[in-house]
Amino acid sequence: MHSKRFMSPERPDDARETPPSRPRREAGPERGSRDAFPEGPTQGARPASYGIFPEDYDQFIPPSPGDGSPLPVVFSVKVREILDINEPEMDITIEWYIRMYWTDARLRPPMDSFTNSSVWVNIDPALTSRMWLPTTYIDHVKEIRMPSLLILPHSLRIATSGLMRYSMSVITKLACPMDFSAYPFDQQKCYMKLESYQYRAFEVTYSWHENGIQTSSDIRTDHFIPAFQIIKGSIVHDNASFSSVRVDIILSRKATYHLMNTYIPSSLFVFVSWLTFLIPPEHLPGRTVLTITTLLTIVSMFNTVRQESPKVSYAKAIDQWMMFCIVLVFAVLVEYTYVVHLHFRAEQLRLVSVEPKRDARQVRGTSSARKVSTT
């Protein structure tokens, strides 16, 4: 968002005065030292805004380090809160504090605004409309917004060496392709990539501050354990390399919910179905009712799990587990049906084998009776 162009006030009698001479600049820290990006106190008085631009300042030309090397732009971020993890839409919403550091030796720091204890001096953020800024964009972002009440939450500071520090608070909704094959024991990996849009790698290089990423101590999510990693790299577009930095967001799912509500109950139901093996085959109603009731309960549990889990076209780990439980219970029902069939066949064979013996005894008894009557 661009603010209104800053115009310094002029008095009529000062119209022909020459611009103020450039103040003598104190020696700044060497590039690459630990003090190159100070984090010390900031002068809290009225933002210094006057006279920092020389007459020949061109905001469309990047600052030159002086030795012909690319201009280093250093980033640091702080994760304030994970606002939402939307699994159906496969995106994640995070509130960040993003800081960018670069040195613009063409600017004239307001030396009279520094005190002995201050390292930075606040500058009106509206001056960013007249100042060279890194053309940074966020790759694969769905939405960016800045939470504000009266003013936008951003600040611009300058050090005596010409080191600039631009900080902002942003809320980003990032696209996050997710793979639920191992659900609910899955681990998702999202990322936020800050990439140079206009300047190539030999002009501007991106890198991380020594305190590259920080996280708030009160970050909580219901179903995930978040972790963050920072990576530096470059992206090639149309045979041109552009510098970039990246934050990997690793989300490890908490499996306690599904262990307590799915895995343990379904295991107990399968065990209950196995208890029917202890019931004699003659008790047909008891074994049948217990097995069918267990099967219907697991099928109902499977439907509930599918409604609560992400909708994807492939089978998840929890789907495979529930199908395995259904197969086990169904196998118990099939086994009992086969046992009943064998028991019925054995009973029929026993009856068939007993019937000829009975007929033979009846024949022998009849012939004996006839002999007795004849005598």
C-alpha positions in Angstrom: 0.0 0.0 0.0 1.4 3.4 -1.0 0.9 6.3 1.3 0.7 9.9 0.2 3.9 11.5 -1.2 5.7 13.3 1.5 6.3 17.0 1.0 8.6 18.9 3.4 7.2 22.3 4.4 8.9 25.4 3.0 8.7 29.0 4.1 8.4 31.8 1.4 11.6 33.4 2.5 13.5 30.1 2.3 12.5 29.4 -1.3 15.9 30.4 -2.7 18.1 28.9 0.0 20.4 26.1 -0.9 19.6 22.6 0.5 21.2 21.8 3.8 24.7 20.4 3.5 25.1 16.7 4.0 26.0 16.0 7.7 29.2 14.1 8.4 28.5 10.4 8.7 29.9 8.4 11.5 31.8 5.3 10.7 29.4 2.3 10.4 30.1 -1.3 11.2 31.8 -3.5 8.6 29.6 -5.6 6.4 29.3 -9.2 7.7 30.1 -8.3 11.3 27.7 -9.2 14.1 26.9 -5.5 14.6 26.0 -5.0 10.9 22.3 -5.3 11.8 21.9 -3.8 15.3 18.9 -4.5 17.4 19.6 -1.8 20.0 17.2 0.9 21.3 15.5 3.3 19.0 15.0 7.0 19.4 11.4 7.4 20.3 10.9 11.1 19.5 9.1 12.5 16.5 10.0 10.5 13.4 12.9 12.1 11.5 11.8 12.8 7.9 13.5 16.0 6.7 16.6 16.2 4.5 17.4 12.4 4.2 17.1 12.5 0.4 19.9 14.1 -1.6 18.9 16.1 -4.7 20.1 13.4 -7.1 18.4 10.5 -5.3 16.7 8.1 -7.7 14.4 5.6 -6.1 14.4 3.3 -9.2 18.1 2.6 -8.9 19.2 0.1 -6.2 21.9 1.2 -3.8 25.4 0.1 -4.7 27.6 -1.5 -2.0 30.6 0.1 -3.7 32.7 -3.0 -4.4 30.6 -4.3 -7.3 29.0 -7.1 -5.4 25.2 -7.6 -5.2 23.3 -5.6 -2.6 22.6 -7.8 0.4 19.0 -7.7 1.7 18.6 -9.5 5.0 15.4 -10.8 6.4 14.1 -11.9 9.8 10.6 -13.0 10.8 8.7 -13.7 13.9 5.7 -16.0 13.9 3.1 -14.4 16.0 0.2 -16.8 15.6 -1.1 -19.7 13.5 -4.7 -18.5 12.9 -6.1 -21.3 10.8 -5.1 -24.6 9.2 -7.7 -25.4 6.5 -7.3 -29.0 5.4 -10.2 -29.1 2.9 -8.9 -26.0 1.1 -5.3 -27.0 1.7 -4.1 -23.6 3.0 -2.7 -22.1 6.3 -3.1 -18.6 7.7 -0.3 -17.2 9.8 0.3 -13.8 11.4 4.0 -12.7 10.9 6.3 -9.9 11.8 8.6 -9.5 8.8 11.7 -7.3 8.9 14.0 -6.3 6.0 17.5 -4.8 6.3 19.5 -3.2 3.6 22.1 -0.3 3.4 21.4 2.7 1.3 24.5 4.9 1.5 22.9 7.6 -0.6 20.5 8.6 2.3 21.5 11.2 4.9 20.7 10.0 8.4 19.4 12.8 10.7 22.5 12.8 13.0 20.9 15.3 15.4 18.1 12.9 16.1 20.4 10.2 17.5 21.3 10.0 21.2 24.0 8.2 23.0 21.8 5.2 23.7 19.9 5.0 20.4 21.0 2.8 17.5 18.0 3.5 15.3 15.9 6.6 14.4 12.3 6.3 13.3 11.5 7.7 9.9 8.0 8.4 8.6 6.9 5.2 6.8 5.2 7.4 4.2 8.7 8.0 2.8 8.7 4.5 1.4 6.8 6.0 -1.6 10.0 8.0 -2.5 12.6 5.5 -1.4 14.1 2.5 -3.1 12.6 -0.7 -1.6 13.4 -4.4 -2.4 10.8 -5.7 -4.8 9.8 -8.7 -2.7 6.8 -10.9 -3.2 5.5 -14.0 -1.5 5.2 -17.0 -3.7 2.0 -19.2 -3.7 0.1 -16.8 -1.4 -3.7 -16.7 -1.6 -4.3 -13.6 0.5 -2.3 -10.9 2.3 -3.7 -8.4 4.7 -2.3 -6.1 7.4 -4.2 -5.9 10.7 -4.8 -2.3 11.6 -6.9 -0.2 13.9 -6.0 3.5 13.1 -2.7 3.2 11.2 -1.0 0.4 9.3 1.3 -1.7 11.5 4.6 -0.9 9.8 7.7 1.1 10.7 10.8 2.5 9.0 14.1 3.1 10.8 17.6 4.2 9.8 21.0 3.8 11.5 24.0 6.1 11.4 25.6 3.9 8.8 22.7 4.2 6.4 21.4 0.8 7.3 17.6 0.7 6.8 15.1 -1.5 8.7 11.6 -1.9 7.4 9.2 -3.9 9.6 5.6 -4.8 9.1 2.9 -7.0 10.5 1.1 -9.1 7.9 -1.4 -12.0 7.9 -0.8 -14.4 5.0 -3.0 -17.2 3.7 -0.6 -19.6 2.0 -1.3 -22.5 -0.3 -0.2 -25.7 1.3 -0.4 -28.9 -0.8 -1.0 -31.7 1.7 -0.7 -35.5 1.4 -3.0 -37.5 3.7 -1.7 -40.9 2.8 -0.5 -41.5 6.4 -3.4 -39.7 8.1 -3.7 -39.4 11.1 0.1 -40.0 11.5 1.0 -37.6 8.7 3.3 -34.7 8.7 2.5 -31.7 6.4 5.1 -29.3 5.0 4.1 -25.8 4.0 6.4 -22.9 3.1 6.5 -19.1 2.8 9.0 -18.0 0.1 10.1 -14.4 -0.1 11.5 -13.9 -3.6 13.0 -10.9 -5.5 10.6 -10.0 -8.3 12.5 -7.4 -10.3 16.2 -7.6 -9.4 18.3 -10.7 -10.4 20.7 -12.6 -8.1 23.8 -10.6 -9.4 22.0 -7.4 -8.4 20.3 -8.2 -5.1 20.9 -11.2 -2.8 18.6 -12.3 -0.1 19.8 -13.9 3.1 18.6 -14.6 6.7 19.5 -12.6 9.8 21.5 -14.4 12.4 18.2 -14.5 14.4 16.4 -15.5 11.2 13.2 -16.8 12.7 11.5 -16.4 16.1 8.2 -17.8 17.4 5.9 -16.6 20.1 5.7 -18.8 23.1 1.9 -18.9 23.1 1.5 -20.6 19.6 -1.1 -23.3 20.0 -3.0 -25.5 17.6 -5.6 -28.2 18.3 -4.4 -30.9 16.0 -0.8 -30.1 15.0 2.7 -29.5 16.6 4.3 -26.8 14.4 8.0 -26.4 13.7 9.8 -23.8 11.5 13.0 -24.0 9.4 14.7 -21.3 7.3 16.3 -22.0 3.9 18.2 -19.8 1.5 18.1 -20.4 -2.2 17.5 -19.0 -5.7 14.8 -19.5 -8.3 15.4 -19.6 -12.0 12.8 -18.0 -14.3 13.4 -17.8 -18.1 17.2 -18.5 -17.6 17.5 -15.7 -15.0 18.3 -16.4 -11.4 16.4 -14.6 -8.6 17.4 -14.7 -5.0 15.0 -16.0 -2.4 14.6 -17.0 1.2 12.1 -19.5 2.5 10.4 -20.5 5.8 9.4 -24.2 6.0 6.4 -24.8 8.2 6.3 -28.4 9.4 3.0 -29.6 10.9 3.2 -32.9 12.8 -0.3 -34.1 13.6 -1.3 -35.1 17.1 -2.6 -38.6 17.0 -4.1 -38.7 20.5 -7.6 -37.9 19.3 -7.8 -40.7 16.8 -6.1 -43.2 19.1 -8.7 -42.5 21.8 -11.7 -42.3 19.5 -11.0 -44.6 16.6 -8.1 -47.0 17.0 -8.6 -48.3 20.6 -12.5 -48.6 20.3 -12.3 -50.4 16.9 -9.6 -52.8 18.3 -11.9 -53.6 21.3 -14.8 -54.3 19.0 -12.7 -56.7 16.9 -11.7 -58.4 20.2 -15.3 -58.7 21.2 -16.1 -60.4 17.9 -13.4 -63.0 18.6 -15.1 -63.8 21.9 -17.9 -65.5 19.9 -15.4 -68.4 19.3 -16.0 -69.4 22.9 -19.7 -69.7 22.4 -20.9 -73.3 21.4 -22.2 -73.5 17.8 -25.5 -74.8 19.1 -26.2 -71.3 20.5 -27.0 -69.9 17.1 -29.0 -66.7 18.1 -26.4 -65.5 20.6 -23.4 -65.8 18.4 -25.2 -64.3 15.4 -26.5 -61.3 17.2 -23.2 -60.5 18.8 -21.2 -60.7 15.6 -23.7 -58.8 13.4 -24.0 -56.0 16.1 -20.2 -55.7 16.2 -20.0 -55.5 12.4 -22.7 -52.8 12.2 -21.0 -50.8 15.0 -17.6 -50.7 13.2 -19.3 -49.8 9.9 -21.0 -46.9 11.6 -17.7 -45.8 13.2 -16.1 -46.0 9.7 -18.7 -43.6 8.3 -18.1 -41.2 11.2 -14.3 -41.3 10.6 -14.8 -40.6 6.9 -16.9 -37.5 7.7 -14.4 -36.1 10.1 -11.3 -36.8 8.0 -10.1 -34.9 4.9 -12.0 -35.7 1.6 -9.4 -37.1 -0.8 -9.6 -39.5 -3.7 -7.1 -42.0 -2.2 -7.2 -44.3 0.8 -5.8 -42.9 4.0 -4.1 -44.9 6.7 -7.1 -44.7 9.0 -9.4 -45.9 6.1 -7.2 -48.9 5.6 -7.3 -49.6 9.4 -11.1 -49.4 9.5 -11.4 -51.6 6.4 -9.1 -54.1 8.0 -11.3 -54.2 11.2 -14.4 -54.7 9.1 -12.8 -57.6 7.2 -11.8 -59.2 10.5 -15.3 -59.0 12.0 -16.8 -60.1 8.7 -14.4 -63.1 8.7 -15.7 -64.1 12.1 -19.2 -64.1 10.7 -18.1 -66.1 7.7 -16.3 -68.5 10.0 -19.3 -69.0 12.2 -21.5 -69.6 9.2 -19.1 -72.3 7.9 -18.9 -73.9 11.4 -22.7 -74.0 11.6 -22.8 -75.6 8.2 -20.3 -78.2 9.2 -22.2 -78.9 12.4 -25.4 -79.3 10.5 -23.7 -81.7 8.0 -22.2 -83.7 10.8 -25.6 -84.0 12.5 -27.1 -85.2 9.2 -24.4 -87.8 8.7 -24.9 -89.0 12.3 -28.6 -89.4 11.7 -28.0 -91.2 8.4 -25.5 -93.6 10.1 -27.9 -94.3 13.0 -31.0 -95.0 10.8 -29.7 -98.4 9.2 -28.7 -99.7 12.6 -32.2 -99.0 13.8 -33.8 -100.7 10.8 -31.5 -103.8 11.3 -32.5 -104.1 14.9 -36.2 -103.8 13.9 -35.8 -106.6 11.3 -34.0 -108.9 13.8 -36.7 -108.2 16.3 -39.5 -109.1 13.8 -37.8 -112.4 12.8 -37.4 -113.4 16.4 -41.0 -112.8 17.1 -42.1 -114.9 14.1 -39.9 -117.9 15.3 -41.5 -117.7 18.7 -45.0 -117.7 17.3 -44.2 -120.7 15.0 -42.9 -122.8 17.8 
